[in-house]
Structure formats: C-alpha cells, structure tokens
Amino acid sequence: MTEPLKVIALISGGKDSIYSLLHCLQHGHQVVALANLYPAPSSNELEYDLNSFMYQTVGHTVIPLYAKALGIPLYRQEITGGAVEEGVVYEMREGDETECLVPLLRRVVRETGANAVSTGAIMSSYQRTRVECVAGRLGLTALGYLWQFPVVSGSEGVLLGDMGEVGLEARIVKVASGGLDEGFLWENVADVRVRRRIEGAMRRFGSEGDGAVLGEGGEFETLVLDGPDGLFKGRIVVEEEDREIVREGGGAAWVRIKRARVEMKDQSRIEEVKCRVPDLLDPKFRDILAELEEMKEDSPGSTTVVSSSEAKPIQLHTTTQDPNTLHIALTPNPSASSISITGQTQDLISQIHTLLTNHKISSTSITHTTILLRSISDFTTINKLYTTLFPHPNPPSRITISLGPLLPKNTHLQINLTLSIHPLTHRKALHVQSCSYWAPANIGPYSQAISLPLSPGREQRVVTIAGQIPLIPASMELSEDKGFAFDAVLGLQHLWRIGTEVGVGWWGSVVVFLPRANFDFNEENARIAARAWKCVHAPPDGDEDEEDIDLWDHKHDSVNQTHGARKGESALPDWNAVAGSKEPPPFFAAEIEDLPRGAAVEWCVSAGFTTSDSAGVVVHATVSGKGWSIYQTSIANQMHTILSFYWSEDGAEMDEALADGRQVLGLQGRDMGWIGAYLDKEVKNFESQDGWVIPCNRIWDGRRRRVAGVLVWEGVVSE
C-alpha cells in the first residue's frame, strides 16, 4: 500500500459506508466509483425495505442522487437471491445475495481500473467476511477503516462524535426495537444531543456495549444527506411532505421517501476533508512505551537454586500426549535436498497431503503452522504454493521466520504443523483481511487466530495466534525511525487486541524473535521486550483506594468501557481467573536470521487460553535447579510446561541439566507430550525425537540470562 489505491466505495446511504469513504480520502486514496445494490422495483410502492441480511435498502430511491452530490460515478445493480449461507464464515454460494457483488464490482474494475474496495463494517463479521471473500476473488484490497473502531477509540460514542465533527448529517430512517421508537426517526444521529438520547435508551434497554449505540445490531439505520464540503459538492434535500412513516409492527418503523433533490453548494469554499484518525497506541500501551523509554539499566537478578533431590515434582498428575492434537515437524525428503525452493515446497505440500490422507482429515484440521525459511526472500515463492493447501476460508494461524545457515545444509525450508482431531464444528477463527486501525490485516493464507475446545465438552478453549510484527494497520507498512521500544509495544498491542477479541485470558508463553542484523543491539532489545511483557501483565493493585463510582454507571457508561473488557470479552490478563503464582507467563527472546518485511521484532505465543468465572488457570511457582528452570500452568485437563536450561558456569554438560530438569518434572525418560524446542546453535547432540526444533543464534530469558534451550510440553492430565 505504498501507492494510493483506486477505491470502489460500497455505499448504502448509511453513515458507516460514507464515513469509511472519508477515511479512504484521508489516507490519500482516490475514490473512483460508488457502488450500490438495491431491491428490484415494486409495482405497488414507491419504496420498500427488503430487510436484507447483507444490504441496507431503506432509502434506496435516494442513492442515485449521490453521484451528483459527491461528483463520483455511481454503479448500481439489483439484489437477487437471499441469505442462502447465514453463517459468519462465507464461501462462494450460488443463489446467495452476496454474489450480486461480483458482477457489479467486475464491471466497475473493468471501466475504472479500481484495485480496492471499501466497506463500512464496524463490528459485523457477517458483512465483513462476505465483502472480503468477494474482494479476494477479484484481487481487490479490502479497506475497512471503521472495523473495531470502538476498540481503537475507546467507546462507541466516539465514532458518532467524530462523524458530527466533520459535519456528517445522517438521518435515522429506520428503528427496530433496541430501546428506540419512531420518535427517533429523521433525527441526525451525529448530533450530540441525539447521540445522548440513543445512549440513554440503550442503557435502559440493557444493550449498550454491544454496538447498539452505533446500530450494529440493526437497532437503527441511517441515510446521509450532507457532509464536509470536500466530499459533498451538493446537499440532498428531502422536504417534510416528501416523506412518511411506515410501521411494520413489533416496534419497527421506517421512513419512506417519496421525492428528494440535490441542492448544489458554493464550490469556491470547498476545503480539504479532514477526519480524526485514532491514535496508533491506546492508553495502556502508550503508558508501557513511556515506561520503556524511561527504563534504566538494571541487573539480571538472581534465582533460587533448588537441587533435584530437594524439589518436589510439580505436575498435578501424570500427563500424556493429547490424543486430539498432533504436533509434526516436516523436512524435505533427502532426495529433494538439491532441489530449488519451489521443488522442496512442493515436496512438503505432498507430505502434508499424505499426512492428512493417512489420518483421514482435511487441511481445515491444521490449526497452526510455523514456516522456517533459509532466506526470507523466498517467502513470496512458497506462499503461492502454500495457499493451495487451504481452498476453504479461515486457514490456520502462522509464524514465518528465516533461519539462514541455521537450517541444515541444502534445506530451503521446514514446516511445523499443529493438527486437531476435534470435530470441525467446534473450530472458530478470526480472519480479518480488511485494512483498518485495529490490527494488521491478513494479506495471505493465514488467520489471526484459531481456537478449539481444550477437549470435547470443555468450556475452555485453546487459541493459536499468528506471529505479530509492528505493521501500522491502516497502511500495512512498518513505522520509520520510532525506535525498537515503539516497535515492540506496537507488535505487543496487536497480539493483545487479537487475543482480547477471541477471549484469551492467559498465555502459555511467548518468544520474541529478533533478526541477526541487529546483533549488537539484540541483548538490549531482548531486555526492552521482556520489560514490556512484564508491564502488560502487571496485576491490579488491590491496595489502592477504589474510585467513588456508581457501579451501575460504571458498567453501562460508554466512557468507562476502556477500564475493562467489552461486554462478552475476557480481560487480558484475566487475573481474576488465575490461581497460584502471580508470575507472568514465561518470556524468551530468540535471535534468528531475518523476519518478514525486515521487521525488528515478532511476537509469537505458544498458545492462548480462554477463561471464565467457572474455568480458570493455575500458575505454579517456578522451580529452579542447577542449570534449569521449570514453569507450569494447568488449564482444565491440560498441563502447559516450559523447561529452560542454561549455559553452565562450572563446565557441567547440557544433558546433565536437561536430565535433572526432566527428573524433577517426573518425566523419567518419557517425552509425555513434548512438542518442540528452541535451541542455541551451540547445543550439540540434542535428540529431537518427534518434536520440532528451532535453532537460534542466541536466546535470553526474561531476566537477561543467556539460555541454552527452551523445551515446550503440552500434556493431558490423567484424572
């Protein structure tokens, strides 16, 4: 997105699609066309409401006037079909009303050369996923600048306030319960007094915080008549006698518009469009950045050493491998060792197809992949082939890094897979492909997050998350000259927003990848990232006096929504659901060869776990011995274990420390769910067995100690 895009603005006449168009202009893009879908004409009525799942149709007779009012060509097409596919996940489905977009957008692209499409979706995954599906098929970049706007701005009311600030006149043309009655019809929703009335009605109805203030649940719909002069060359005028109220029953009512006209403005006073762009960092992460920038040199600290004979095994019960989850490391066959990157990628894809066939599962059972490349420049090449594995929506989450010469000789890539044997009906995904202010879009075959039940019938879920680099979401570019601390905090905020959206309350552990190009600074960069991880997990201070806030107001007041999670979300970290130690999840920084886009940092969590009042996590106190340290977390019927071992100061062999730590774990020679390891390149003769291994140049823990290796276990607790 380094060059301005030629944008098709999907418009319904509603406030969101028009305001999203303004943000396209704000970012320097050219809106070359307006596109709209409308119901087939009715012989008996001047206008009617289709009540479409996908498209707003109230006020559709006014839409042709936007071409004159905005001075932008308008393309329209009739809506045919209905909601054949009603789920959030959408694939091409014949007869579904979504498919009407395809010929409409194709015609616009053919006549204008457009390469992007904008939509006004704010919280509706139903609409967003359908536009993204069509955009992807047509090769168009999806722009959704309003997506999750309440999250990035702090509350729902801020968005309506921003619309009012730029002079948007958005009249309410339909109400459908949600605490609103026909007395709200034809009011300007961007007016502060009307907004307060809506917020009051939503509080009484108990639906504030679910997008109701913005009409996201269909509580109301709007029609924009005017806006800033830089966009609206003319104002749409509807006289009182040219509209009437239609009552549908059940509290629903809408405005039928009989006639409308455009009243042109004085072109000599038109000014450039300026709308507020949300801050890149929200208050919590701005505070963390400020703390990092003031951070002084500190000592690595010390750890309590407990010998294996003194330490008690800290597992709750014996653990075994989870039969519902497979962790598999794939390398090219020896016969393919001299083949090109394309040939080795094809070889691995063939191995994956064979693996899926043998287990009688499809590629939708793959929940996460880690792709290890010799050269990051091969990313584009392998991506085209990798995409063929996932013809269905919502591919697995993914991490991609370059290991350079750390990969075996003549090996261009390796792929580590996590596969689930759970029924696919329990699989959930977060797969946002639209550029917004929220978090980086998925430009490629991966999802931000995939979640599954820890085991069938369990309330808690385990979540895999894609690696997060510090891209600016709205432009999908890296920041320039803001320093490592800023990059680390921005990438961490991406991880937090994704985790919060899918209900994560606790992480298993995190590895921050650092590129070798920053060799001289990586020890300090590891320290900065470790401090950010510690800051973001700071437990609430229970000793401070509570503010004198009415609890009912605190729950419902949109201004206070920033003090905790939105309704329906878990807090992250969810300290209320954590029992045992108050230590944050383990942190490690690993120096590898390179990262995508030349990023300075990538945050990669081992797993996320959802929490609730009735299902939490138990964090066991870290146990350390001579050359090793163990951290365990138990979640429902599973145990997540991190064993790190260190370079010995007295010359003891690494396998001694490793054997010592395994004995304390009670493993006694058994792998028992071991899934992988991060190893310093100097560690020799390490038996990988069935787990994956990521060799690294250097590794540090959260206390600035050099680490020889980190082993990750996941086991099912025997009950």
FENRA-V425495 format. One record per pair of residues at least 4 apart in sequence whose ideal C-beta (glycine too) atoms are under 8 Angstrom apart, sorted by the first residue. I is the first residue (numbers start at 1). GAP is how many residues later the second one is. Records with the same first field share a line. If there is no record, write none. Layout:
BEGIN
I=GAP, GAP
END
This chain:
BEGIN
1=4, 140, 434, 474, 475, 476
2=475
4=24, 25, 26
5=19, 24, 25, 110, 111, 136, 138
6=23, 24, 26, 106, 107, 108, 109, 110
7=14, 17, 22, 23, 24, 25, 107, 109, 110, 111, 136
8=23, 24, 25, 26, 27, 97, 100, 101, 104, 106, 108, 109, 110, 132
9=8, 11, 12, 15, 22, 24, 25, 26, 63, 108, 109
10=7, 25, 26, 91, 107, 108, 109, 110, 121
11=6, 7, 10, 23, 24, 25, 52, 55
12=5, 24, 43, 44, 45, 51, 108
13=4, 5, 23, 43, 46, 47, 49, 50, 53, 209, 210, 211
14=4, 42, 106, 156, 207, 208, 209, 210
15=4, 105, 148, 153, 155, 174, 175, 207, 209
16=4, 104, 105, 106, 130, 198
17=4, 101, 102, 103
18=4, 102, 150, 152, 206, 209
19=4, 101, 127, 140, 143, 144, 147, 149, 256
20=4, 98, 99, 100, 123, 124, 125, 126
21=4, 10, 97, 210
22=4, 144, 205, 206, 209, 251, 253
23=4, 120, 122, 123, 252, 254
24=5, 7, 94, 119, 121
25=4, 6, 205, 206, 248
26=247, 248, 249, 251
27=118, 447, 448
29=87, 114
31=41, 87
32=40, 41, 76, 80, 81, 82
33=39, 40, 41, 42, 75, 78, 79, 81
34=32, 33, 36, 38, 39, 40, 41
35=39, 40, 41, 69, 70, 73, 82
36=24, 27, 30, 38, 39, 40, 41
37=18, 39, 40, 41, 42, 63, 64, 67
38=17, 19, 22, 25, 38, 39, 40, 41
39=9, 11, 13, 18, 21, 39, 40
40=38, 39, 40
42=5, 6
45=211
46=15, 210, 211, 212
47=11, 12, 13, 14, 209, 210, 211
48=9, 208
49=8, 9, 125, 197, 199, 205
50=5, 7, 29
51=6
52=4, 5, 27, 31, 45
53=29, 30, 33, 44, 73
54=29, 43, 44, 72, 73, 76
55=24, 42
56=165
57=22
58=115, 116, 163, 165, 196, 197
59=4, 114, 162, 164, 196, 198
61=196, 199
62=4, 161, 174, 176, 195, 198
63=11, 13
64=10, 12
65=4, 171, 195, 196, 197
66=4, 6, 8, 170
67=4, 5, 6, 7
68=165, 166, 194
69=163, 164, 165, 166, 167, 193
70=161, 162, 163
71=162
73=39
75=29, 32, 33
76=28
77=23, 26, 27
78=22
79=18, 21
80=17, 20
81=14, 15, 16, 18, 19
82=13, 14, 15
83=13, 14
84=9, 10, 11, 12, 13
85=5, 6, 8, 11, 13
88=37, 38, 41
89=40, 304, 305, 340
90=6, 8, 39, 40, 43, 303
91=42, 301, 302
92=7, 41, 45
93=5, 6
94=5
95=4
98=32, 35, 36
99=35
100=4
101=4, 29, 30, 33
102=4, 32, 35, 36
103=4
104=4
105=4, 12, 29, 30, 33, 35
106=4, 32
107=4
108=4, 6
109=4, 5, 6, 29, 31
114=26
115=24, 25, 26
116=24, 25, 26, 27
117=14, 18, 23, 24, 25, 26
118=24, 25, 26, 27
119=8, 9, 12, 23, 24, 25, 315
120=24, 26
121=4, 6, 7, 10, 23, 25, 26, 313
122=24, 25, 26, 27, 28, 37, 89, 92, 94
123=24, 25, 27, 88, 91, 93
124=4, 92
125=4
126=4
127=4
128=4, 16, 19, 304, 306
129=4, 264, 302
130=4
131=4, 11, 13, 303
132=4, 10, 300, 301, 302
133=4, 260
134=4
135=5, 6, 7, 298
136=4, 6, 297
141=294
142=291, 292, 293, 299
143=291, 292
144=288, 290, 291, 292
145=4, 290, 291, 292, 329
146=13, 290
147=285, 287, 289, 290, 291
148=4, 288, 289, 290, 291, 349, 353
149=4, 9, 10, 129, 287, 288, 289
150=4, 5, 6, 8, 9, 61, 64, 411, 416
151=287, 346, 349, 350, 415
152=126, 127, 130, 285, 286
153=5, 6, 9, 125
154=4, 128, 129, 405, 407, 408
155=403, 404, 406, 407
156=4, 52, 53, 55, 56, 57, 58, 402, 405
157=4, 38, 42, 56, 401, 402
158=4
159=4, 55
160=4, 29, 30, 35, 53, 54
161=4, 31, 34
162=4, 113, 114
163=5, 7, 26, 27
164=4, 26, 27, 28, 31
165=110, 111
166=61, 62, 107, 108, 109
167=59, 60, 61
168=22, 56, 58, 59, 60
169=19, 21, 55, 56, 57, 58, 66
170=18, 19, 20, 52, 53, 54, 55
171=15, 16, 17, 18, 51, 52, 53, 54, 84
172=8, 12, 13, 14, 15, 16, 17, 22, 48, 49, 50
173=12, 13, 48, 49, 50, 81, 82, 84
174=11, 46, 47, 78, 79, 80, 81
175=5, 6, 7, 9, 10, 44, 45, 76, 77, 78, 79
176=4, 42, 43, 44, 74, 75, 76
177=42, 73, 74, 75
178=23, 24, 27, 29, 34, 39, 40, 41, 42
179=22, 23, 25, 26, 28, 33, 40
180=4, 18, 21, 39, 40
181=70, 72
182=63, 65, 71
184=10, 13, 14, 17, 36
185=60, 68, 69, 70
186=57, 69
187=4, 7, 10
188=6
189=5, 6, 9, 26, 31, 33
190=4, 5
191=4
192=4
193=4
194=4
195=4, 18
196=4
197=4
198=4, 15, 22
199=4, 9, 14, 359
200=4
201=4
202=4, 5, 6, 10, 11, 17
203=5, 353
205=7
207=5, 10, 12
208=4, 5, 348, 350
209=347, 349, 352, 357, 358
210=6, 7, 357, 358
211=4, 5, 6
212=4, 5, 7
213=345
215=4, 5, 6, 7
221=33
223=32, 34
224=12
225=10, 11, 12, 13
226=6, 9, 10
227=4, 5
228=4, 43, 45, 46
229=4, 36, 40, 41, 42
230=40, 41, 42, 43, 44
231=42
232=33
233=31, 32, 34, 37
234=28, 29, 30, 31
235=27, 28, 30
236=24, 25, 26, 27
237=23, 24, 25, 26
238=4, 5, 19, 21, 22
239=4, 20
242=15, 16, 17, 18
243=12, 13, 14, 15
244=11, 12, 14
245=8, 9, 10, 11
246=7, 8, 9, 10
247=5, 6
248=4, 5, 6
265=4, 5
277=160, 197
278=159
279=7
280=192, 210
281=4, 5, 8, 208, 209, 212
282=4, 211, 280
283=4, 279
284=4, 252
285=4, 204, 205, 207, 208, 211, 251
286=4
287=4
288=4, 201, 204, 244, 247, 248
289=4, 196, 197, 200
290=4
291=4, 240, 244
292=193, 196, 197, 236, 239, 240, 243
293=192
295=233, 236
300=403, 404, 405
301=402, 403
303=321, 326, 400
304=320
305=319, 320, 321
306=4, 5, 317, 318, 319
307=4, 318, 319
308=317, 318, 352, 353, 355, 356
311=312, 314, 353
313=351, 352, 353
314=306, 309, 316, 318, 350, 351
315=4, 317, 324, 326, 350, 351, 400, 402
316=318, 323, 401
317=400, 401, 402
318=348, 354, 399, 400
319=320, 353, 354, 394, 396, 397, 398, 399
320=352, 353, 395, 396, 398
321=350, 351, 352, 394, 395
322=133, 316, 351, 392, 393, 394
323=98, 393
324=96, 97, 98, 131, 132
325=93, 94, 95, 96, 389
326=33, 91, 92, 93, 94, 95
327=89, 90, 91, 348, 349, 363, 364, 365, 387
328=27, 88, 89, 91, 362, 364
329=85, 86, 87, 88, 347, 359, 361, 362, 363, 364
330=18, 21, 22, 25, 84, 85, 86, 87
331=17, 77, 80, 83
332=4, 5, 7, 12, 15, 16, 79, 80, 81, 82
333=4, 14, 18
336=7, 8, 11
337=73, 74
338=72
339=4, 5, 8
340=4, 72
341=4, 34, 37, 40, 41, 71, 72
342=4, 39, 43
343=4
344=4, 67, 68, 69
345=4, 36, 37, 40, 41, 67, 68
346=4, 39
347=4
348=4, 65, 66, 67
349=4, 36, 37, 39, 40
350=4
351=4
352=4, 11, 14, 37, 63, 65
353=4, 36
354=4
355=4, 62, 64
356=5, 6, 7, 9
359=6, 60, 62
361=4, 58, 60
362=62
363=26, 27, 28, 29
364=26, 28, 30, 60, 63
365=54, 55, 56, 59
366=23, 24, 29, 30, 51, 52, 53
367=29, 30, 51, 52, 53, 60, 83, 85, 97
368=28, 29, 30, 31, 49, 50, 82, 96
369=27, 28, 29, 30, 46, 47, 48, 49, 77
370=28, 29, 30, 31, 45, 46, 322, 324
371=11, 15, 27, 28, 29, 30, 42, 43, 44
372=29, 30, 31, 35, 41, 42, 43, 44, 322
373=5, 6, 9, 27, 28, 29, 30, 34, 39, 40
374=4, 28, 29, 30, 31, 33, 37, 38, 39
375=27, 29, 37, 219
376=24, 25, 26, 217, 218, 219, 220
378=4, 34, 35
379=4, 21, 217
380=4
381=4
382=4, 31
383=4, 61, 62
384=4
386=4, 59
387=57, 58
389=6, 56
390=5, 6, 55
393=36, 38
394=33, 35, 37, 53, 56
395=36, 50, 51, 52
396=22, 50, 51, 54, 68
397=49, 50, 51, 52, 53, 67, 68, 69
398=47, 48, 68, 69
399=67, 68, 203, 205
400=67, 196
401=66, 112, 191, 192, 193, 194, 195, 201, 293
402=190, 191, 192, 193
403=4, 189, 190, 291, 292
404=112, 188, 189, 190
405=188
406=186, 187, 275, 289, 290, 291
407=4, 5, 6, 7, 288
414=278
416=260, 276
418=46
420=7, 32
422=4, 5, 30, 31, 34
423=33
426=26, 27, 30
427=23, 24, 25
428=22, 23, 24, 33, 74
429=18, 20, 21, 22
430=17, 18, 19, 20, 68, 71, 72
431=11, 16, 17
432=4, 6, 7, 9, 10, 16
433=8, 9, 10
434=7
435=6, 38, 39, 40, 41
436=5, 37, 38
437=36, 37
438=35, 59
439=9, 29, 34, 54, 55, 58, 59
440=28, 29, 31, 33, 36, 54
441=32, 35
442=4, 5, 6, 24
443=33
446=20
447=19
448=17, 18, 50
449=14, 15, 16, 17, 49, 50, 52, 53, 159
450=13, 14
451=10, 11, 12, 13, 51, 52, 157, 159
452=9, 10
453=4, 5, 6, 7, 8, 9
454=4, 6, 7, 8, 155, 181, 182, 183, 184
455=181, 182, 183, 261
458=157, 178, 179
459=153, 155, 156, 177
460=149, 150, 151, 152, 155, 175, 176
461=42, 148, 149
462=145, 146, 147, 173, 176
463=36, 39, 40, 41, 144, 145, 146, 147
464=143, 144
465=30, 33, 34, 39, 139, 140, 143
466=32
467=46, 135, 136, 137
468=23, 24, 26, 27, 30, 134, 135, 136
469=9, 22, 126, 127, 128, 130, 132, 133
470=8, 9, 16, 17, 18, 20, 21, 24, 129, 130, 131
471=5, 6, 7, 23, 126, 128
472=4, 5, 6, 7, 18
473=21
478=9, 119, 120, 121
479=7, 8, 11
482=4, 5
483=4
484=4, 34, 37, 41, 44, 116, 117
485=4, 43, 47
486=4
487=4, 112, 113, 114
488=4, 24, 37, 40, 41, 44, 112, 113
489=4, 43
490=4
491=4, 108, 110, 111, 112
492=4, 40, 41, 44, 111
493=4
494=4, 109
495=4, 108, 110
496=4, 40, 76
497=4
498=4
499=5, 8, 73, 106, 109
500=4, 65, 69, 70, 72
501=68
502=106, 108
503=66, 67, 107, 108
504=66, 68, 104, 105, 106
505=65, 66, 67, 68, 69, 72, 104, 105, 106, 107, 111, 112
506=66, 67, 68, 71, 72, 79, 102, 103, 105, 111, 127, 129
507=66, 78, 98, 99, 100, 101, 102
508=77, 97, 98, 99, 100, 101, 125, 132, 134, 204
509=76, 77, 78, 79, 96, 97, 122, 131, 133, 203
510=23, 75, 76, 77, 78, 93, 94, 95, 96
511=77, 78, 79, 93, 95, 167, 199
512=14, 17, 21, 75, 76, 77, 78, 89, 90, 91, 92
513=76, 77, 78, 79, 82, 88, 89, 91
514=4, 8, 11, 12, 15, 75, 76, 77, 78, 86, 87
515=76, 77, 78, 79, 80, 83, 84, 85
516=6, 75, 76, 77, 78, 181
517=77
518=4, 7, 82
519=72, 178
521=4
522=4, 67, 69, 176
523=4, 175, 177, 181
524=4
525=4, 64, 75, 76
526=4, 63, 174, 178
527=4, 173, 177
528=4
529=4, 58, 60, 72
530=4, 57, 59, 170, 171, 172, 173, 174
531=4
532=4
533=4, 51, 54, 169
534=4, 50, 53, 168
536=37
537=36, 47, 48
539=34, 36, 43
540=35
549=4, 5, 11
550=4
551=4
552=4
553=4, 7
554=6, 9
555=5
557=4
561=5
564=7
565=4, 5, 6, 7
570=4, 7, 40, 41, 42
571=4, 5
573=5, 11
574=4, 37, 42
575=7
576=37, 40
577=34, 35, 36, 38, 39, 40
578=4, 33, 38, 39, 40, 41
579=37, 38, 39, 40
580=38, 39, 40, 41
581=38, 39, 40, 41
582=37
583=36, 38, 39, 48
584=118
585=46, 48
586=45, 56, 58, 115, 116
587=114, 115
588=56, 90, 111, 112, 113, 114, 119, 122
589=110, 111
590=88, 104, 106, 108, 109
591=105, 106, 107, 108
592=102, 104, 105
593=104
594=4
595=4, 5, 6, 7
596=6
606=34, 106
607=33, 107
609=8, 26
610=5
611=4, 5, 6
612=4
615=21
617=16, 17, 18
618=15, 16, 17
619=13, 14
620=11, 12, 13, 14
622=7, 8, 9
623=6, 7, 41
624=4, 5, 6
625=4, 32, 35, 36, 39
626=26, 31, 34
627=18, 19, 21, 25, 27, 29, 30, 33, 34
628=15, 16, 17, 18, 29, 30, 32, 33, 36
629=14, 15, 16, 17, 32, 72
630=11, 12, 13, 14, 31, 34, 35
631=10, 11
632=7, 8, 9, 10
633=6, 7, 8
634=4, 5, 6, 83
635=4, 5
637=79, 80, 82
638=76, 77, 78, 79
639=34, 74, 75, 76, 77, 78
640=72, 73, 74
641=24, 71, 72, 73, 74
642=68, 69, 70, 71
643=15, 18, 19, 22, 67, 68, 70
644=57, 63, 65, 66, 67
645=9, 12, 13, 16, 62, 63, 64, 66
646=11, 59, 60, 61, 62
647=33, 59, 60, 61
648=4, 5, 6, 8, 9
652=4, 5
653=4
654=4, 29, 32, 54, 55
655=4, 30
656=4
657=4, 51
658=4, 51, 53
659=4
660=4
661=4
662=5, 6, 7
663=4, 5
665=48
667=4, 5
671=18, 19, 20
672=41, 43
673=40, 41, 42, 43
674=15, 16, 17, 37, 38, 39
675=16, 17, 37, 38, 39
676=15, 16, 17, 18, 35, 36
677=9, 11, 14, 15, 16, 17, 32, 33, 34, 35
678=15, 16, 18, 21, 31, 32
679=4, 7, 14, 15, 16, 17, 20, 29, 30, 31
680=15, 16, 17, 18, 19, 26, 27, 28, 29
681=14, 15, 16
682=26
683=25, 26
686=7, 23
688=4, 5
698=8
699=7, 8, 9, 10, 11
700=4, 5, 6, 7
701=4, 6
END
